[in-house]
């Protein structure tokens, strides 16, 4: 029986739509590879298109790709893969796990009922058994995916699989420990994204607010080739989550929102199931992140409207936001991910559990509402600006008329009209010019007020 903990997270901003943020910055990749914490890899996705002449004349060598599964299409790219080969972050996590186990607020407070001696057994297990691979995949849209393998569980620890998962889960949250693992991971990942962000302007457009705990949740994934262990795992997770069972080409899957049990029937290709689970989580994270993006923009626009402050949005920024939102919506549609009937079973179950389709529609709908509101506001501001410009133009015109008339009076009548008579004529001309300008600009307002007064 193998135990895994996996889940997505949102870094809070984007550096691109797909893998271009990686391929366009080779110097950043080289500097990351020289760092001493993570091993950095990028597996270029296979994007070949067949034409008759290529089939005849081109002999293609096989390529290795992180998502090289027949029929799978991932428009957001394969991402940047980080692996904690030296165990720096796993050591921090193990330290946090021991703190969580020993914390009096976890066992006996948060969980009032727990198996007798679970704390001692779990502490001994994590001390004697090293953690497996800790792998993080980073995507240009600012969503990452963390996957941690646990050592194969000995027979005496199999009934405690759920509790081992819980200790790891809350240690990643940093709730009942110092949170050194979480803080170190967040700091390192942000530094990586910022290194790529220097070359583009995605961050200023796509920055969104994220929860303080960083990790929104994890899945407990149990894998076993043994049908008896499969039934044992279902008994362990039966009270924890509602699992929907179905058969795929490469294995039998019992899928829940927080727990998954997999019995591979084709060990060589079971990686396809894990890839699908990963992309479903990532797609959901992208939709959730961009939902919060536009919610934040709407609240900011409301604050601007109330304060009547300087607008931070213009036609260019709104067009960029709309373009990004609709592009993301098209990229993460499930019907573009796979057309395989086996894959669609898993996709359908996930969609029904999480309401992904409605979430995606809501994201694009909120985007349209926001851009419509802000476009109208920009148009209103433009009307006010044009009105002010017209006022200035009319004032200058009035002053020009007065100046010309005054010059004419001075030239033609100065010798015949002196003293108060000349002053009266000039004052009269000024009053007429001002009255003319006022009626030109505010005539409609006066007419409306007169109508209301007569017909009230």
C-alpha positions as CSV (number, residue, x, y, z in Angstrom):
1,X,0.0,0.0,0.0
2,X,1.4,3.3,-1.1
3,X,0.4,6.7,0.4
4,X,0.6,10.1,-1.4
5,X,-0.4,13.6,-0.5
6,X,-1.1,16.0,-3.3
7,X,-2.8,19.3,-4.0
8,X,-2.7,22.6,-5.8
9,X,-1.8,26.1,-4.5
10,X,-2.0,29.6,-5.9
11,X,1.1,31.8,-5.8
12,X,-1.1,35.0,-6.3
13,X,0.0,36.2,-9.7
14,X,0.8,34.9,-13.2
15,X,3.9,35.2,-15.4
16,X,2.4,33.8,-18.6
17,X,-0.3,31.7,-20.1
18,X,1.7,28.6,-20.9
19,X,5.3,27.4,-21.0
20,X,6.7,30.5,-22.8
21,X,7.8,31.9,-19.5
22,X,10.2,29.0,-19.3
23,X,11.4,28.8,-22.9
24,X,11.9,32.5,-23.2
25,X,14.2,32.7,-20.1
26,X,17.0,30.2,-20.5
27,X,19.3,32.2,-18.2
28,X,16.8,32.0,-15.4
29,X,16.5,28.2,-15.8
30,X,20.3,27.9,-15.7
31,X,20.5,29.9,-12.5
32,X,17.8,27.8,-10.9
33,X,19.7,24.6,-11.9
34,X,22.8,26.0,-10.1
35,X,20.8,26.4,-6.9
36,X,21.4,23.9,-4.1
37,X,17.8,23.2,-3.0
38,X,15.7,21.9,-5.9
39,X,16.5,19.9,-9.0
40,X,14.9,21.8,-11.9
41,X,13.6,20.1,-15.0
42,X,11.5,21.1,-17.9
43,X,10.0,18.4,-20.1
44,X,8.9,20.0,-23.4
45,X,5.4,18.8,-24.4
46,X,5.1,17.0,-27.7
47,X,3.4,19.3,-30.2
48,X,3.7,17.5,-33.6
49,X,1.2,18.0,-36.4
50,X,1.0,15.4,-39.1
51,X,0.7,16.2,-42.8
52,X,0.8,13.6,-45.6
53,X,4.3,14.6,-46.9
54,X,5.7,14.5,-43.4
55,X,4.4,10.9,-42.8
56,X,6.3,9.8,-46.0
57,X,9.5,11.8,-45.7
58,X,10.0,12.4,-42.0
59,X,11.2,9.7,-39.6
60,X,10.8,11.1,-36.1
61,X,12.8,9.9,-33.1
62,X,10.8,9.2,-29.9
63,X,10.7,12.0,-27.4
64,X,10.3,12.0,-23.7
65,X,7.7,14.3,-22.2
66,X,6.1,14.8,-18.8
67,X,2.7,14.6,-20.3
68,X,3.3,12.2,-23.2
69,X,0.1,10.3,-23.0
70,X,-1.9,9.5,-26.1
71,X,-4.9,11.7,-26.5
72,X,-4.0,14.1,-23.6
73,X,-3.8,17.8,-24.6
74,X,-2.6,20.3,-22.0
75,X,-2.6,23.9,-23.4
76,X,-1.3,25.4,-20.2
77,X,2.0,23.5,-20.8
78,X,3.9,20.9,-18.8
79,X,5.2,23.3,-16.3
80,X,8.5,23.6,-14.5
81,X,9.3,20.5,-12.3
82,X,11.1,21.0,-9.0
83,X,12.3,17.9,-7.0
84,X,13.7,18.1,-3.5
85,X,16.5,15.6,-4.2
86,X,18.7,16.8,-1.3
87,X,15.9,16.6,1.2
88,X,16.2,20.2,2.5
89,X,12.5,20.8,2.5
90,X,11.6,17.2,3.5
91,X,13.7,17.7,6.7
92,X,11.7,20.8,7.5
93,X,8.5,18.9,6.9
94,X,9.5,16.0,9.1
95,X,10.3,18.5,11.9
96,X,6.9,20.1,11.6
97,X,5.2,16.7,11.6
98,X,6.9,15.8,14.9
99,X,5.7,19.1,16.3
100,X,2.1,18.5,15.0
101,X,2.1,15.0,16.6
102,X,3.2,16.4,20.0
103,X,0.9,19.5,19.9
104,X,-1.8,19.2,22.6
105,X,-4.2,21.1,20.5
106,X,-4.3,18.5,17.7
107,X,-4.9,15.1,19.2
108,X,-7.4,15.6,22.0
109,X,-8.7,19.0,20.9
110,X,-9.1,19.2,17.2
111,X,-9.6,15.5,17.0
112,X,-11.4,14.4,20.1
113,X,-11.6,10.8,19.1
114,X,-8.4,9.0,17.8
115,X,-6.9,5.6,18.0
116,X,-5.0,4.8,21.1
117,X,-1.3,5.2,20.7
118,X,-1.5,6.8,17.3
119,X,0.8,9.6,18.2
120,X,3.6,7.3,19.3
121,X,3.2,5.0,16.3
122,X,3.2,7.9,13.9
123,X,6.2,9.6,15.5
124,X,8.1,6.3,15.3
125,X,7.1,5.7,11.7
126,X,8.2,9.2,10.5
127,X,11.5,8.9,12.4
128,X,12.3,5.4,11.0
129,X,11.0,5.9,7.4
130,X,12.3,8.6,5.1
131,X,9.8,10.5,3.0
132,X,9.7,9.7,-0.7
133,X,10.0,12.2,-3.5
134,X,8.7,15.7,-2.9
135,X,7.9,17.2,-6.3
136,X,6.4,20.6,-7.2
137,X,5.2,21.6,-10.7
138,X,4.9,25.3,-11.4
139,X,2.7,26.7,-14.3
140,X,2.8,30.1,-15.9
141,X,-0.6,31.0,-14.7
142,X,0.7,31.1,-11.1
143,X,-0.8,27.7,-10.0
144,X,1.5,25.0,-8.7
145,X,1.0,21.3,-7.7
146,X,2.7,19.6,-4.8
147,X,3.0,15.8,-4.7
148,X,4.7,14.0,-1.8
149,X,5.3,10.2,-1.8
150,X,5.3,8.3,1.5
151,X,7.3,5.2,2.0
152,X,5.4,1.9,1.5
153,X,3.4,1.3,4.6
154,X,4.2,-1.8,6.7
155,X,1.3,-4.0,7.6
156,X,1.1,-2.7,11.2
157,X,0.7,1.0,9.9
158,X,-1.8,0.4,7.1
159,X,-4.9,0.9,9.4
160,X,-3.3,4.2,10.4
161,X,-2.9,5.5,6.8
162,X,-5.5,8.2,7.2
163,X,-3.9,9.5,10.4
164,X,-0.5,9.6,8.8
165,X,-2.0,11.7,6.0
166,X,-3.7,14.0,8.6
167,X,-0.4,14.6,10.4
168,X,1.3,15.5,7.1
169,X,-1.6,17.7,5.9
170,X,-1.8,19.9,9.0
171,X,2.0,20.2,9.1
172,X,1.9,21.6,5.5
173,X,-0.8,24.1,6.7
174,X,1.4,25.1,9.6
175,X,-1.5,25.1,11.9
176,X,-0.1,23.0,14.9
177,X,3.6,23.6,14.3
178,X,6.0,26.5,13.5
179,X,5.2,26.2,9.8
180,X,8.8,26.3,8.7
181,X,8.2,23.9,5.8
182,X,5.3,26.0,4.5
183,X,7.1,29.3,4.9
184,X,10.3,28.0,3.2
185,X,8.3,26.5,0.3
186,X,6.3,29.8,-0.2
187,X,9.4,31.9,-0.1
188,X,11.3,29.8,-2.5
189,X,8.5,29.5,-5.0
190,X,7.8,33.2,-4.9
191,X,11.5,33.9,-5.6
192,X,11.3,31.6,-8.6
193,X,8.2,33.2,-10.1
194,X,9.7,36.7,-9.5
195,X,12.8,35.7,-11.4
196,X,10.6,35.0,-14.4
197,X,8.4,38.0,-13.9
198,X,11.2,40.5,-14.6
199,X,10.8,40.0,-18.4
200,X,7.0,40.6,-18.6
201,X,4.1,42.5,-17.2
202,X,1.7,39.7,-16.3
203,X,2.0,40.2,-12.6
204,X,0.5,43.7,-12.5
205,X,-2.5,42.6,-14.5
206,X,-3.1,39.2,-12.8
207,X,-2.2,39.8,-9.2
208,X,-4.9,38.5,-6.9
209,X,-5.4,38.0,-3.2
210,X,-4.8,34.5,-1.7
211,X,-5.6,33.0,1.7
212,X,-3.0,33.2,4.4
213,X,-2.7,29.4,4.7
214,X,-1.5,29.1,1.1
215,X,-2.5,25.5,0.6
216,X,-6.3,25.3,0.2
217,X,-6.4,21.5,0.7
218,X,-4.9,18.2,-0.2
219,X,-5.9,14.8,-1.5
220,X,-5.0,11.5,0.2
221,X,-4.2,9.1,-2.5
222,X,-3.7,5.4,-1.7
223,X,-2.5,3.0,-4.4
224,X,-2.3,-0.8,-4.2
225,X,-2.1,-3.7,-6.7
226,X,-3.7,-6.0,-4.2
227,X,-7.5,-6.3,-4.2
228,X,-7.5,-7.0,-0.5
229,X,-5.5,-3.9,0.2
230,X,-7.9,-2.0,-2.0
231,X,-10.9,-3.0,0.1
232,X,-8.9,-2.2,3.3
233,X,-8.2,1.3,1.9
234,X,-11.9,1.8,1.1
235,X,-12.7,0.8,4.7
236,X,-10.1,3.3,6.0
237,X,-11.3,6.2,3.9
238,X,-15.0,5.2,3.9
239,X,-16.0,7.6,6.8
240,X,-13.6,10.3,5.6
241,X,-14.9,11.0,2.1
242,X,-17.7,9.8,-0.2
243,X,-16.0,7.8,-3.0
244,X,-17.4,7.2,-6.5
245,X,-16.1,4.0,-8.0
246,X,-15.5,3.4,-11.8
247,X,-13.2,1.5,-14.0
248,X,-10.7,3.2,-16.4
249,X,-8.4,1.6,-19.0
250,X,-5.4,1.6,-16.7
251,X,-7.0,0.9,-13.3
252,X,-10.0,0.9,-10.9
253,X,-10.5,4.3,-9.3
254,X,-12.5,5.2,-6.2
255,X,-12.6,9.0,-6.4
256,X,-13.5,11.6,-3.8
257,X,-12.9,15.3,-3.3
258,X,-10.3,14.7,-0.5
259,X,-9.4,11.0,-1.0
260,X,-8.6,8.7,-3.9
261,X,-8.0,4.9,-4.0
262,X,-6.4,3.5,-7.1
263,X,-5.8,-0.2,-8.0
264,X,-3.8,-0.2,-11.2
265,X,-4.6,-2.9,-13.8
266,X,-1.9,-1.7,-16.1
267,X,1.1,-0.7,-13.9
268,X,3.1,0.6,-16.9
269,X,0.5,3.2,-17.8
270,X,-1.1,4.1,-14.5
271,X,0.8,7.4,-14.7
272,X,-2.0,8.6,-17.0
273,X,-4.5,8.5,-14.1
274,X,-2.1,10.5,-11.9
275,X,-1.6,13.0,-14.7
276,X,-5.3,13.4,-15.1
277,X,-5.8,13.9,-11.3
278,X,-3.0,16.5,-11.3
279,X,-4.4,18.5,-14.3
280,X,-8.0,18.4,-12.9
281,X,-6.7,19.9,-9.7
282,X,-4.5,22.5,-11.5
283,X,-7.4,23.5,-13.8
284,X,-9.7,24.0,-10.8
285,X,-7.0,26.1,-9.1
286,X,-6.6,28.3,-12.2
287,X,-10.4,28.9,-12.3
288,X,-10.5,29.6,-8.6
289,X,-7.6,32.0,-8.8
290,X,-9.1,34.0,-11.7
291,X,-12.4,34.1,-9.9
292,X,-10.7,35.8,-7.0
293,X,-8.8,38.0,-9.4
294,X,-12.0,39.6,-10.8
295,X,-13.7,39.7,-7.5
296,X,-10.7,41.8,-6.3
297,X,-10.9,44.0,-9.3
298,X,-14.6,44.6,-8.8
299,X,-14.1,45.6,-5.2
300,X,-11.2,47.9,-6.2
301,X,-13.4,49.5,-8.9
302,X,-16.3,50.1,-6.4
303,X,-13.8,51.8,-4.0
304,X,-12.7,54.0,-6.9
305,X,-16.3,54.9,-7.7
306,X,-17.1,55.8,-4.1
307,X,-14.0,57.9,-3.6
308,X,-14.0,59.4,-7.1
309,X,-10.3,58.9,-7.1
310,X,-7.9,58.5,-10.0
311,X,-9.0,55.5,-12.1
312,X,-6.4,52.7,-12.3
313,X,-8.2,51.1,-15.3
314,X,-8.2,52.3,-18.9
315,X,-9.2,50.8,-22.2
316,X,-5.9,49.0,-22.7
317,X,-5.7,47.4,-19.3
318,X,-9.4,46.3,-19.5
319,X,-8.7,44.7,-22.9
320,X,-5.7,42.8,-21.5
321,X,-7.8,41.5,-18.6
322,X,-10.6,40.4,-20.9
323,X,-8.1,38.7,-23.3
324,X,-6.4,36.8,-20.5
325,X,-9.6,35.7,-18.9
326,X,-11.1,34.3,-22.1
327,X,-7.9,32.7,-23.2
328,X,-7.6,31.0,-19.8
329,X,-11.2,29.9,-20.0
330,X,-10.6,28.2,-23.3
331,X,-7.3,26.6,-22.2
332,X,-8.8,24.9,-19.1
333,X,-12.0,23.5,-20.6
334,X,-12.2,19.8,-19.8
335,X,-13.4,19.0,-23.3
336,X,-10.0,20.1,-24.6
337,X,-8.1,18.0,-22.1
338,X,-9.1,14.5,-23.5
339,X,-11.6,12.8,-25.7
340,X,-10.8,9.3,-24.3
341,X,-14.0,7.7,-22.9
342,X,-12.0,6.3,-20.0
343,X,-10.6,9.8,-19.1
344,X,-14.1,11.3,-19.4
345,X,-15.3,9.1,-16.6
346,X,-12.8,10.7,-14.2
347,X,-13.5,14.2,-15.6
348,X,-17.2,13.8,-15.2
349,X,-17.0,12.7,-11.6
350,X,-14.6,15.6,-10.8
351,X,-16.9,18.1,-12.5
352,X,-20.0,16.9,-10.6
353,X,-18.2,17.0,-7.3
354,X,-16.6,20.4,-7.7
355,X,-18.9,22.2,-10.1
356,X,-16.0,23.1,-12.3
357,X,-18.1,23.9,-15.4
358,X,-20.3,26.4,-13.5
359,X,-17.1,27.8,-11.8
360,X,-15.6,28.4,-15.3
361,X,-18.8,30.1,-16.5
362,X,-18.9,32.3,-13.4
363,X,-15.3,33.3,-14.0
364,X,-15.9,34.5,-17.5
365,X,-19.3,36.0,-16.5
366,X,-17.7,38.1,-13.7
367,X,-15.0,39.2,-16.1
368,X,-17.6,40.4,-18.6
369,X,-19.6,42.2,-15.8
370,X,-16.4,43.9,-14.6
371,X,-15.2,45.0,-18.0
372,X,-18.7,46.3,-18.9
373,X,-19.0,48.3,-15.7
374,X,-15.5,49.7,-16.1
375,X,-16.0,50.5,-19.8
376,X,-19.1,52.5,-19.0
377,X,-17.2,54.3,-16.3
378,X,-14.4,55.1,-18.7
379,X,-17.0,56.4,-21.2
380,X,-18.6,58.6,-18.5
381,X,-15.2,60.0,-17.6
382,X,-14.5,60.6,-21.2
383,X,-17.8,62.5,-21.5
384,X,-16.9,64.7,-18.5
385,X,-13.5,65.3,-19.9
386,X,-14.9,66.4,-23.3
387,X,-17.4,68.6,-21.5
388,X,-14.7,70.3,-19.6
389,X,-12.7,70.7,-22.8
390,X,-15.7,72.2,-24.5
391,X,-16.1,74.7,-21.6
392,X,-12.5,75.8,-21.9
393,X,-12.9,76.1,-25.7
394,X,-16.1,78.2,-25.3
395,X,-14.5,80.4,-22.7
396,X,-11.6,81.0,-24.9
397,X,-14.0,81.7,-27.8
398,X,-15.9,84.2,-25.6
399,X,-12.8,85.9,-24.5
400,X,-11.6,86.1,-28.1
401,X,-14.9,87.7,-29.2
402,X,-14.8,90.2,-26.3
403,X,-11.2,91.0,-27.2
404,X,-12.0,91.6,-30.9
405,X,-15.1,93.7,-30.0
406,X,-13.1,95.7,-27.5
407,X,-10.4,96.3,-30.1
408,X,-13.0,97.4,-32.6
409,X,-14.6,99.8,-30.1
410,X,-11.2,101.3,-29.3
411,X,-10.3,101.8,-32.9
412,X,-13.6,103.1,-34.3
413,X,-15.4,104.8,-31.4
414,X,-12.8,105.8,-28.9
415,X,-12.7,109.4,-30.2
416,X,-16.6,109.7,-30.0
417,X,-17.4,107.6,-26.8
418,X,-15.5,108.2,-23.6
419,X,-15.8,107.6,-19.9
420,X,-18.8,105.6,-18.5
421,X,-20.4,105.0,-21.9
422,X,-17.4,103.0,-23.2
423,X,-17.2,101.0,-19.9
424,X,-20.9,100.2,-20.1
425,X,-20.6,98.9,-23.6
426,X,-17.7,96.7,-22.7
427,X,-19.4,95.3,-19.6
428,X,-22.5,94.6,-21.6
429,X,-20.5,92.7,-24.2
430,X,-18.8,90.6,-21.4
431,X,-22.1,89.8,-19.8
432,X,-23.6,88.8,-23.1
433,X,-20.6,86.6,-24.0
434,X,-20.8,84.8,-20.5
435,X,-24.5,84.3,-20.8
436,X,-24.1,82.9,-24.3
437,X,-21.4,80.4,-23.1
438,X,-23.5,79.4,-20.1
439,X,-26.6,78.8,-22.2
440,X,-24.6,76.7,-24.7
441,X,-23.3,74.4,-21.9
442,X,-26.2,74.3,-19.5
443,X,-29.2,75.0,-21.7
444,X,-30.5,71.4,-21.4
445,X,-30.3,71.4,-17.6
446,X,-32.2,74.7,-17.4
447,X,-34.9,73.5,-19.8
448,X,-35.4,70.3,-17.7
449,X,-35.7,72.3,-14.5
450,X,-38.3,74.6,-16.2
451,X,-40.3,71.7,-17.4
452,X,-40.3,70.2,-13.9
453,X,-41.4,73.5,-12.4
454,X,-44.3,74.1,-14.9
455,X,-45.6,70.5,-14.7
456,X,-45.2,69.7,-11.0
